[in-house]
Amino acid sequence: MIDVAAVRSETPGAESVVHFNNAGASLMPRPVVETITSYLEEEARFGGYETAEAHAGELSAVYDTLADLVRADPGEIALMDSATRAWDAAFTAMRFAQGDRILTTTSEYASNVIAFLRVVERTGAVVEVVPDRPTGEIDVEALENMLDDRVRLIAINHVPTNSGLVNPAADVGRVARAHGVPYLLDACQSVGQMPVDVDGIGCDILSATSRKFLRGPRGAGFLYVRRSMLERLEPVTLDLHGARWVASDRYETVPDARRFELWERSPALVLGMGRAAAYAMDVGLDDVWERVSRLARLLRASLSSIPGVTVHDIGSVRGAIVTFTVDGHGADAVKAALRGRSINVSIVTPGAARFDMEARDLPDLVRASVHYFNTEDEIARLVDVVAGL
Ligand SMILES: Cc1ncc(COP(=O)(O)O)c(C=O)c1O
């Protein structure tokens, strides 16, 4: 059981706002903020390189913590500056040729689809969207029926940006493994919201961010690459950290996932992300998942009972993200009215997940995403404002 009063007292933002934008960027807990600010103070006083040397052990321990978080090996983790950087570093390290097939899902995130389309343009590979089950999640049987020896990659999201949907990532993993197809999972919205176990899921590559459900700082993320996959990927950018210049005419790529990193980074943010991951594990990800699903269910039910409000979430399993429209009020106006009462939500536009939003003919949606530090009372405050529009 989560001690909600305790986690709220460690969340400075909980005093000033009702924060339902956890799918955008959540509120950092105080220990995360303190980790970052005290590191920056030290940098200012002692020098950036000197501070990094003094904290080398803690910086290296971040790999262990993130590996624990997703049940990987520390050598399979690369520290990145965003989820897109992580996803892209792995995706662009794959080679595609004319006629190769990439299979994805209806709710795939815009930036990932843009990367697919660039490969399509450059190589003549094709990207195909696997149909959904009637309940909204990827149809794993349909996926299996689409597989042949031209399928080079299955790339889907665990939780999309634009609905409460949770895709059956482990079922997809079983199919990918059975057919030996590489499997890239965008876990940007799931890490920190629920337990994520790369072996349980069976993905080969996973990308994640610090700032959303993990409650870490902005400007940080991470990549997981299964060891057996590493040698098959050639990073597009290699510097003297991802590779060694071993003779005047020769370099060697480092053997672990750090080949995807660059030498320069913000150690303060790295430590902040590590602290956030440790904090999430201390709170307990099973409990986090239980609470966010329950709060989101309550929010959906309360919104649905307001005349003129439509909740648009799909999926037989639904998590923390709640999307809705209000008749006669654009998403911008709803967001502004809530902001006027210090309630934070965000908006998802069709351009963020076009396959899905066009197929369902959806306009801009209000996205209210709960986290475990939110309360039933905060939900009632949001619902009151929406009901009063
Ligand atoms: C499902 C999904 N994937 C990827 C991203 C991109 O993450 P980042 O902005 O950290 O690159 C987002 C961001 O909202 C997302 O919702």
The ligand as an ORCA input file, in Angstrom:
! r2SCAN-3c Opt
* xyz 0 1
  C       4.413      6.855    -26.655
  C       5.508      7.862    -26.730
  N       6.664      7.545    -27.326
  C       7.692      8.406    -27.421
  C       7.596      9.671    -26.908
  C       8.759     10.611    -27.067
  O       9.440     10.825    -25.874
  P      10.521     11.990    -25.776
  O       9.760     13.274    -25.898
  O      11.189     11.796    -24.450
  O      11.462     11.828    -26.900
  C       6.424     10.072    -26.268
  C       6.315     11.427    -25.717
  O       5.286     11.912    -25.357
  C       5.356      9.135    -26.176
  O       4.212      9.470    -25.576
*
